Every structure is written in structure tokens, then in C-alpha cells.
């Protein structure tokens, strides 16, 4: 059998690198990505450079770099308000930009360590993880915080189960996954057993499973969305920071700071690794856009590799 890195470069590879889009003079750490599908613009939280990169995906080039951020970590486009929300870990603020021209239109102060951003489309609200343990609930119409959902420790990756009105939250410092009921604002916890550092999370809506990736040891775990029971476990690449489900192909993509993207095939209750696709050490954040059928991987600058977005096309 060929090594996984060799398999990823063959014609049968599940991901093919189409292009690299340079990010300009960006030298620091890159965090999460967001996308405006209507205008086909990709947003890059350039944490180490206190900036937000904007890529024109149609032209395949950098559109602009917005400076003045403070360690941006999370970014999301909110269609109902035609706005871009950028969470800043450095000062705890959420900056709001107008979708049309990306001019600032608001700022919400959360206190400290504003992190991941998710859009709750059915209820027209934005959720932002922050501080020592909370999800801020923000009204995108008034651009104000309306509530806090309290947690046991700082939230990392979290996802909305839109059908059930729940939020699944990775709380690695508490060694837990918390499930928050949005209607009652009550929560319960799932122990992570001996697994630690659960950062990325995704929801497979077809199988009604929650996909959680741990860094210690490097493990992908599939949990039942009904009762939280473990459905499957499999080893994955190290220092994972993002995971996405490809519903068309029944695959899972895990991007890792160890310098790879792991591709898993899901059949029934089993997960099988198809390939370990080489990237660059430190390139641990990504975004999969099913509407565009593309995986975007953020690659920070290295001695022989400038900062860029690597664009992968899934096959077949």
C-alpha cells in the first residue's frame, strides 16, 4: 500500500490543489475563515497581523486587506443584515462591517477573548464565543448583545443544530462538550473521557451526528446528536483546528497544523481515512463551501512559502 502522502498526489486523490491565492504581506498566524457567497468573497482572520484579508474568488486574487483589528479570530457573513462580523480576541470586540463596501458600521464590546462566530439563520441572530465561558447572542438588526449563554469555560469550536434548537460547544478547559438548549438556555455536559483539547467541531445533518476532533490524542470522534453516545473513533492528524462535512460525498475534512488535511469516508457507522493530503506546517484553519464545492486552506508564511489560501477541489 502506498504511503498516505503519496496517495494524495495520485490521480485518484480525493482533493486536488487547483490554485494558491497569495495574501500579500501577511507574516503572522492566520485564524478562521468566512465567506460571502453572494459576492463570492472569502474573509481571512489574520490574527498575527491584526488585519482582515478579503479575497475575490471569481478573480482569484486578493481584493483588500483591512487593518486596525485586534487579533481577529472568528469571522462570518450575516446575509439578513448584509454584514460581516469579526470577533477580536485582543480587545474582546466584535467589529461589524457593511457587506457592500466593508466599511465599519458598528462595534459590540464583549469584554475579552472574542473567538468563534456562528450565524443562527432561523432565529436571525449571531452567536460569538468569548471570555471565561459564554456565548454572546447578538441581534444583527440592532447590532447589540441581547443575552449570554453561560458555559463552564472558554468555548472553542461550536455548532448549531438548527433542527433541534441546540448548540453543541467544545469546552476543552473543562474537558467537556456542552449542549445548550436555545429556548430554555439550560445546558448539559458530555464528558470527553480521556481525550483532551477538543477544538474543531462540525455537524453532519444527514446522519444527525456531531463530529469532534481532539488534539490529545489526535482523534476524530463521531457522537450521536440524539444522546451524545460515541458512534465511532479514528486517529487523525495532529494539531487540528477545523473540521467540515462534505454531504455530497459523505466525507469529512480535517485540517491540521501538523501540515496535512485528512480526508475520511463515512459509510454507515464507520469512518475510513482515504488520504492525508500534504499542506504546510501551521496551516490548520480551513473552510469548506459546499455551494462552491471547494475547500479553502489558510497557509501562513514560511521561509519558502508566502501566506496564501490554497484552493482544493474535491474529486470525483
C-alpha positions as CSV (number, residue, x, y, z in Angstrom):
1,X,0.0,0.0,0.0
2,X,1.3,3.5,-0.9
3,X,2.0,6.0,1.9
4,X,-0.9,8.4,2.5
5,X,1.2,11.3,1.4
6,X,1.9,9.6,-1.9
7,X,-1.7,8.5,-2.4
8,X,-2.8,12.1,-2.1
9,X,-0.7,13.1,-5.1
10,X,-2.1,10.4,-7.4
11,X,-4.9,10.8,-9.9
12,X,-7.4,9.2,-7.5
13,X,-6.7,11.7,-4.7
14,X,-9.9,12.9,-3.1
15,X,-8.6,16.5,-3.1
16,X,-6.8,18.2,-5.9
17,X,-4.9,21.5,-5.4
18,X,-6.3,23.9,-8.0
19,X,-4.5,27.2,-7.1
20,X,-2.8,29.3,-4.5
21,X,-4.1,32.8,-3.9
22,X,-1.4,35.0,-2.2
23,X,-2.4,37.1,0.8
24,X,0.2,39.8,0.3
25,X,2.5,40.9,3.1
26,X,1.0,38.7,5.8
27,X,3.5,37.1,8.1
28,X,1.7,36.1,11.3
29,X,-0.7,33.5,12.4
30,X,-3.9,33.0,10.5
31,X,-7.1,32.0,12.2
32,X,-10.6,31.2,10.9
33,X,-12.3,32.0,7.5
34,X,-15.7,33.2,6.5
35,X,-17.5,33.6,3.1
36,X,-20.0,35.9,1.4
37,X,-21.5,33.5,-1.2
38,X,-23.5,36.2,-2.9
39,X,-20.4,38.2,-3.8
40,X,-18.1,35.2,-3.7
41,X,-15.6,36.8,-1.3
42,X,-13.6,34.9,1.2
43,X,-12.6,36.6,4.6
44,X,-9.4,35.7,6.4
45,X,-8.9,36.5,10.1
46,X,-5.2,37.4,10.1
47,X,-4.7,37.2,13.8
48,X,-0.9,37.8,13.8
49,X,-1.1,40.9,11.6
50,X,-4.2,42.5,13.2
51,X,-6.0,42.5,9.9
52,X,-8.8,41.0,7.8
53,X,-7.9,39.7,4.4
54,X,-10.6,39.8,1.6
55,X,-10.3,37.6,-1.5
56,X,-12.3,37.9,-4.7
57,X,-12.9,34.2,-5.5
58,X,-14.1,35.0,-9.1
59,X,-11.0,36.9,-10.0
60,X,-8.8,34.6,-7.8
61,X,-6.9,37.4,-6.2
62,X,-6.6,39.5,-3.0
63,X,-9.2,42.2,-3.0
64,X,-8.1,44.2,0.0
65,X,-6.6,44.0,3.5
66,X,-8.4,45.7,6.3
67,X,-6.1,46.8,9.1
68,X,-6.9,48.0,12.6
69,X,-8.3,44.7,14.0
70,X,-7.0,43.3,17.4
71,X,-6.1,39.7,17.0
72,X,-9.1,38.7,14.8
73,X,-10.1,35.1,15.4
74,X,-13.6,34.5,14.0
75,X,-15.4,36.0,11.0
76,X,-18.8,35.3,9.5
77,X,-21.0,36.9,6.9
78,X,-24.6,37.6,8.0
79,X,-26.9,37.6,4.9
80,X,-30.0,39.0,6.7
81,X,-28.1,42.2,7.6
82,X,-25.6,42.1,4.7
83,X,-22.9,42.5,7.3
84,X,-19.5,40.9,8.2
85,X,-18.9,40.1,11.8
86,X,-15.3,39.9,13.0
87,X,-14.5,38.7,16.5
88,X,-11.3,40.2,18.0
89,X,-9.5,38.2,20.7
90,X,-7.2,41.1,21.6
91,X,-9.8,43.5,22.9
92,X,-12.9,41.4,23.1
93,X,-14.8,43.4,20.5
94,X,-16.9,42.3,17.6
95,X,-16.5,44.7,14.6
96,X,-19.4,44.9,12.1
97,X,-18.6,45.8,8.5
98,X,-21.2,46.7,5.8
99,X,-21.3,43.9,3.2
100,X,-21.3,46.2,0.2
101,X,-18.2,48.2,0.8
102,X,-16.8,46.7,4.0
103,X,-16.9,50.0,5.8
104,X,-17.3,49.8,9.6
105,X,-20.9,50.2,10.8
106,X,-20.8,49.0,14.4
107,X,-18.8,47.6,17.3
108,X,-20.0,45.3,20.1
109,X,-17.9,45.1,23.3
110,X,-17.9,41.6,24.8
111,X,-15.1,42.1,27.3
112,X,-12.3,39.7,26.3
113,X,-11.2,36.9,24.0
114,X,-13.9,37.1,21.4
115,X,-13.5,34.0,19.3
116,X,-15.6,31.9,17.0
117,X,-18.7,33.3,15.2
118,X,-21.8,31.4,14.1
119,X,-25.0,32.7,12.4
120,X,-28.3,31.3,13.7
121,X,-30.3,31.9,10.5
122,X,-33.7,30.5,11.6
123,X,-33.7,32.9,14.6
124,X,-31.9,35.7,12.9
125,X,-29.1,36.1,15.4
126,X,-25.4,35.8,15.7
127,X,-23.5,33.8,18.4
128,X,-20.0,34.7,19.4
129,X,-17.9,32.7,21.9
130,X,-15.9,34.8,24.3
131,X,-14.4,35.2,27.8
132,X,-14.1,32.7,30.5
133,X,-17.3,30.9,29.4
134,X,-20.1,32.4,27.4
135,X,-21.8,32.6,24.0
136,X,-23.0,36.1,23.3
137,X,-26.3,36.4,21.5
138,X,-26.3,39.3,19.1
139,X,-29.2,40.9,17.2
140,X,-27.9,41.7,13.8
141,X,-30.6,44.3,13.1
142,X,-29.8,46.5,16.1
143,X,-26.2,45.3,16.4
144,X,-26.5,44.8,20.1
145,X,-25.9,41.9,22.5
146,X,-29.3,40.6,23.8
147,X,-28.2,37.7,26.0
148,X,-25.4,35.5,27.3
149,X,-25.4,31.7,27.2
150,X,-23.2,30.7,30.2
151,X,-20.7,27.9,29.9
152,X,-18.2,26.2,32.2
153,X,-15.1,27.6,30.5
154,X,-14.0,29.4,27.3
155,X,-15.7,28.0,24.2
156,X,-13.8,26.9,21.2
157,X,-15.5,25.3,18.2
158,X,-19.3,25.2,18.4
159,X,-22.1,24.4,16.0
160,X,-25.8,24.9,15.8
161,X,-28.3,22.1,15.5
162,X,-30.8,24.2,13.7
163,X,-33.5,21.4,13.7
164,X,-33.4,20.9,17.4
165,X,-32.7,24.4,18.6
166,X,-29.5,23.4,20.4
167,X,-25.8,24.5,20.3
168,X,-23.0,21.9,20.8
169,X,-19.9,23.6,22.3
170,X,-16.4,22.4,22.7
171,X,-15.1,23.5,26.2
172,X,-11.6,22.0,26.3
173,X,-10.5,23.6,29.6
174,X,-13.4,21.8,31.3
175,X,-12.8,18.6,29.4
176,X,-16.4,18.7,28.1
177,X,-18.7,19.2,25.3
178,X,-21.7,21.3,26.4
179,X,-25.1,21.1,24.8
180,X,-27.1,24.3,25.2
181,X,-30.9,24.5,24.7
182,X,-31.5,27.8,22.9
183,X,-35.1,28.1,24.1
184,X,-34.6,27.4,27.8
185,X,-30.9,28.5,27.9
186,X,-30.2,25.4,30.0
187,X,-27.2,23.1,29.3
188,X,-25.9,19.7,30.0
189,X,-22.4,18.2,29.5
190,X,-20.8,15.3,27.8
191,X,-17.6,14.1,29.2
192,X,-14.8,13.6,26.7
193,X,-13.3,10.6,28.6
194,X,-9.6,10.6,28.3
195,X,-9.5,12.7,25.1
196,X,-8.3,16.3,25.5
197,X,-8.1,19.6,23.6
198,X,-11.3,19.3,21.6
199,X,-11.2,22.4,19.4
200,X,-12.9,21.8,15.9
201,X,-16.5,20.6,15.6
202,X,-18.9,20.0,12.7
203,X,-22.5,18.7,12.5
204,X,-23.4,16.0,9.9
205,X,-27.1,16.8,9.4
206,X,-27.7,13.8,7.2
207,X,-26.6,11.3,9.9
208,X,-27.5,13.6,12.8
209,X,-24.0,13.2,14.2
210,X,-21.7,15.7,15.9
211,X,-18.1,15.4,14.7
212,X,-15.5,16.5,17.2
213,X,-11.7,16.4,16.7
214,X,-9.3,16.2,19.7
215,X,-5.6,17.1,19.7
216,X,-4.6,14.9,22.6
217,X,-4.5,12.2,21.3
218,X,-5.3,13.2,17.7
219,X,-8.7,11.7,17.3
220,X,-11.8,12.2,15.2
221,X,-14.9,11.2,17.2
222,X,-18.5,10.9,15.9
223,X,-21.2,11.4,18.5
224,X,-24.9,10.8,18.2
225,X,-26.8,14.1,18.1
226,X,-29.6,12.5,20.0
227,X,-27.9,11.2,23.2
228,X,-24.2,12.1,22.7
229,X,-23.1,8.5,22.7
230,X,-19.9,7.7,20.8
231,X,-20.7,6.2,17.4
232,X,-17.1,6.0,16.0
233,X,-13.5,7.0,16.8
234,X,-10.5,7.1,14.5
235,X,-7.0,8.5,14.6
236,X,-6.3,11.8,12.7
237,X,-3.6,14.3,12.0
238,X,-2.1,16.4,14.8
239,X,-3.0,20.0,15.9
240,X,-6.4,20.1,14.2
241,X,-8.3,23.4,14.2
242,X,-11.1,22.9,11.6
243,X,-13.3,20.0,10.5
244,X,-16.1,20.0,7.8
245,X,-18.6,17.6,6.4
246,X,-19.0,17.1,2.7
247,X,-22.6,15.9,2.4
248,X,-22.4,15.3,-1.3
249,X,-19.6,12.7,-1.0
250,X,-20.2,11.6,2.7
251,X,-16.7,12.7,3.6
252,X,-15.1,14.6,6.5
253,X,-12.2,17.0,6.0
254,X,-9.8,17.8,9.0
255,X,-7.2,20.5,8.6
256,X,-4.2,20.2,10.9
257,X,-1.2,22.3,12.0
258,X,0.9,19.2,11.5
259,X,0.9,20.1,7.8
260,X,-1.9,18.0,6.3
261,X,-5.6,17.7,5.6
262,X,-7.1,14.3,6.5
263,X,-9.9,13.1,4.3
264,X,-12.3,10.5,5.7
265,X,-15.0,8.5,4.0
266,X,-18.2,7.8,6.0
267,X,-20.2,4.7,5.3
268,X,-22.8,3.7,7.9
269,X,-21.3,3.9,11.3
270,X,-17.7,3.5,10.0
271,X,-15.2,6.2,9.0
272,X,-12.2,5.3,6.8
273,X,-9.3,7.6,6.0
274,X,-9.0,8.0,2.2
275,X,-5.9,10.2,2.2
276,X,-3.6,12.5,4.1
277,X,-3.2,15.5,1.8
278,X,0.1,17.4,2.3
279,X,-0.2,21.1,3.2
280,X,2.3,23.3,5.2
281,X,3.1,23.1,8.9
282,X,0.9,25.6,10.7
283,X,-1.8,25.5,8.1
284,X,-4.5,24.3,10.4
285,X,-7.5,26.5,9.6
286,X,-9.8,26.0,6.6
287,X,-13.3,26.4,5.3
288,X,-15.4,24.0,3.1
289,X,-18.1,25.7,1.0
290,X,-20.5,23.0,-0.3
291,X,-22.2,25.6,-2.5
292,X,-18.9,26.2,-4.4
293,X,-17.7,22.6,-3.9
294,X,-14.3,23.8,-2.7
295,X,-12.1,23.5,0.4
296,X,-10.0,26.6,1.3
297,X,-6.9,26.1,3.5
298,X,-5.1,29.1,5.1
299,X,-1.4,28.7,4.8
300,X,0.7,31.1,6.9
301,X,4.0,32.5,5.6
302,X,7.0,30.1,5.8
303,X,10.6,30.7,4.8
304,X,9.9,29.2,1.3
305,X,6.2,29.7,1.1
306,X,4.3,33.0,1.2
307,X,1.0,33.4,3.1
308,X,-1.8,32.2,0.8
309,X,-5.2,30.5,0.5
310,X,-4.8,27.1,-1.0
311,X,-7.9,26.1,-3.0
312,X,-8.7,22.4,-3.2
313,X,-11.3,20.8,-5.5
314,X,-12.8,17.5,-4.2
315,X,-13.0,14.6,-6.6
316,X,-14.8,12.9,-8.0
